[in-house]
Amino acid sequence: MAIPLPPCFGISKSTAHRRFLIWSRAGVWARLHEELLHRLDDAGLLDLSRAVLDSAHVRAKGGRTHRAESRGPGKPGSKMHVLSDANGLPLVVGISAANVHDSLTLKPMIEGHQTRHDPHKGRHFKPQRLHADKAYDIPYLRKWLRGRRIGVRIARKGIESSERLGRRRWVIERTMSWLTGYRRLNHRYERHPRNYLAFFGLAAALCCYKRLVRLAT
């Protein structure tokens, strides 16, 4: 059931949907998220002493299988991926098919984070350390991170317990809770992945904006 728009919008649902699609294709939500991250950085609210990476499965409405996102056997739903700073503020968000292994998304998420820079101020976002669970414990990924001078704090399979891991990763679990609190992200309603990613980016921007508002008040 569609939710009616507030009268103050002054437009129809079809117009709002059309504009959403245009802005999504233009990357408006990603640029909004980036601008808010810059403002948080200016206010000294980004803690890049470490970054935390995690993923969560998202069910698709009706149990649809989104085969277009992956070459392997289909699996219902999608995965949402989040890279946060030490305080849990979302730095980069992404999506993948549900049957994509988490380790395959580490490079795109880190590279997406490192492209966020301000050439006028010489600002370049780079975490000092990366915390992640055992799904990312792949030797070539550890080597790749060290090559970028990022400390590796990935739990080792069969060595480190999940209890020790949770001391640093609870912030990303809280971030996941913030994001899935938005009805549009709790389930995937959009058939096209770009539309779901647009809502995901908008939710990340809202999380950053709320942090800025708390600072102002």
C-alpha positions in Angstrom: 0.0 0.0 0.0 1.4 3.4 -1.0 1.8 6.0 1.6 0.3 9.4 0.6 2.6 12.4 0.3 2.1 15.3 2.8 0.1 18.1 1.3 3.0 20.5 1.7 4.8 18.7 -1.1 2.4 20.1 -3.6 3.1 17.4 -6.2 1.6 14.1 -7.2 3.1 10.7 -6.4 4.1 10.1 -10.0 5.9 13.5 -10.1 7.8 12.7 -6.9 8.7 9.3 -8.2 9.9 10.7 -11.6 12.1 13.3 -9.9 13.5 10.7 -7.5 14.6 8.6 -10.5 16.2 11.6 -12.2 18.1 12.6 -9.1 19.1 9.0 -8.4 20.6 8.7 -11.9 22.4 12.0 -11.4 24.0 10.8 -8.1 22.4 13.5 -6.0 22.1 11.4 -2.9 25.8 10.3 -3.0 26.9 14.0 -3.3 24.6 15.0 -0.5 26.1 12.3 1.7 29.6 13.4 0.8 28.9 17.0 1.5 27.6 16.1 5.0 30.7 14.0 5.6 32.8 17.1 4.7 30.9 19.2 7.2 31.3 16.6 9.9 35.0 16.5 9.2 35.1 20.4 9.4 33.5 20.1 12.8 35.9 17.5 14.0 33.2 14.8 14.3 34.7 12.1 12.1 37.0 9.7 13.9 39.2 7.9 11.3 41.4 6.3 13.8 39.6 3.2 12.7 36.9 2.2 10.3 34.5 -0.7 10.7 33.0 -2.8 7.8 30.0 -5.1 7.9 27.1 -6.4 5.9 23.5 -7.5 6.5 21.0 -9.5 4.5 17.9 -7.7 3.3 14.8 -9.7 2.3 13.2 -8.8 -0.9 9.4 -8.3 -1.0 7.7 -11.4 -2.2 11.0 -13.4 -1.9 12.1 -12.3 -5.4 15.6 -13.4 -6.5 17.6 -10.7 -8.0 19.7 -12.6 -10.5 20.7 -9.6 -12.5 23.2 -8.6 -9.8 25.2 -11.8 -9.8 26.3 -14.6 -12.2 25.9 -17.4 -9.7 22.7 -19.2 -8.5 20.1 -16.8 -7.4 19.3 -16.2 -3.7 16.3 -14.2 -2.4 17.1 -10.7 -1.3 20.2 -8.6 -1.3 23.1 -7.6 1.0 23.7 -4.1 2.3 27.3 -3.1 3.1 28.3 -0.3 5.4 31.7 1.2 6.2 31.6 3.4 9.2 34.0 5.5 11.3 34.9 4.7 14.8 31.7 6.4 16.1 29.4 4.5 13.7 28.8 7.3 11.2 28.3 5.7 7.7 31.2 6.7 5.4 30.3 4.5 2.4 27.2 2.3 1.7 26.8 -0.3 -1.0 24.6 -3.3 -2.1 25.2 -6.6 -3.7 23.3 -9.8 -4.5 22.7 -12.0 -1.5 24.9 -14.8 -2.9 28.0 -12.5 -3.1 30.7 -13.3 -0.5 31.4 -10.4 1.8 35.1 -10.5 1.1 34.5 -9.4 -2.5 33.1 -6.1 -1.4 36.0 -5.0 0.8 38.1 -3.4 -2.0 35.2 -1.4 -3.5 34.1 -0.1 -0.1 37.6 1.0 0.9 38.3 2.5 -2.5 35.0 4.3 -2.5 35.9 5.8 0.9 39.3 6.9 -0.3 37.9 8.7 -3.3 36.0 11.1 -1.0 38.3 14.0 -0.9 38.3 17.8 -1.1 41.0 19.0 -3.5 40.7 22.6 -2.3 41.6 21.8 1.3 43.8 18.9 0.5 41.5 16.6 2.6 41.7 12.9 2.0 39.7 10.4 4.0 41.8 7.4 5.0 41.2 5.2 8.1 44.2 4.2 10.2 42.8 0.7 10.8 40.1 -1.4 9.5 38.0 -3.7 11.8 35.9 -6.5 10.2 34.7 -10.0 11.0 36.0 -13.4 9.9 34.2 -13.3 6.6 36.9 -10.8 5.4 39.8 -12.9 6.6 41.5 -13.5 3.2 45.3 -13.3 2.9 45.4 -11.2 -0.3 43.0 -8.7 1.3 45.3 -8.3 4.3 48.2 -7.7 2.0 46.2 -5.3 -0.1 45.2 -3.2 3.0 48.8 -3.1 4.3 49.9 -1.9 0.8 47.7 1.1 1.4 49.1 1.6 4.9 45.8 0.6 6.6 46.2 -1.4 9.8 44.4 -4.7 9.6 42.1 -5.6 12.5 40.3 -8.5 10.8 39.3 -11.4 13.1 41.3 -14.6 12.2 39.4 -17.8 11.5 39.8 -20.3 14.3 41.9 -18.0 16.4 40.0 -15.0 17.7 36.6 -15.4 19.4 33.5 -13.4 18.4 33.4 -11.9 22.0 36.7 -10.2 21.5 35.7 -8.9 18.1 32.5 -7.3 19.5 34.4 -4.8 21.6 35.1 -2.7 18.5 32.3 -3.8 16.1 29.3 -2.9 18.2 29.2 0.6 16.5 28.6 -0.9 13.1 25.8 -3.0 14.5 24.2 0.1 15.9 24.6 1.8 12.5 22.9 -1.1 10.8 20.0 -0.7 13.2 19.8 3.0 12.4 19.6 2.3 8.7 17.2 -0.6 8.8 14.9 1.5 11.0 13.9 3.2 7.7 10.9 1.2 6.3 12.2 1.5 2.8 15.4 -0.3 3.7 14.0 -2.9 6.0 12.8 -4.9 2.9 13.9 -4.4 -0.7 10.8 -3.2 -2.6 12.6 -1.8 -5.6 13.3 -4.2 -8.5 16.1 -2.0 -9.8 19.2 -2.1 -7.6 20.0 1.6 -8.4 16.8 2.7 -6.7 17.4 0.7 -3.6 21.0 2.1 -3.4 19.6 5.6 -3.7 17.3 5.1 -0.7 20.3 3.6 1.1 22.5 6.6 0.4 19.7 9.0 1.4 19.4 7.1 4.8 23.1 7.4 5.3 23.0 11.1 4.6 20.1 11.5 7.2 22.3 9.7 9.8 25.1 12.2 9.2 22.6 15.1 9.2 21.1 14.2 12.5 24.6 14.2 14.0 25.2 17.7 12.7 21.8 18.9 14.1 22.7 17.5 17.5 25.9 19.5 17.3 24.0 22.7 16.4 21.5 22.3 19.2 
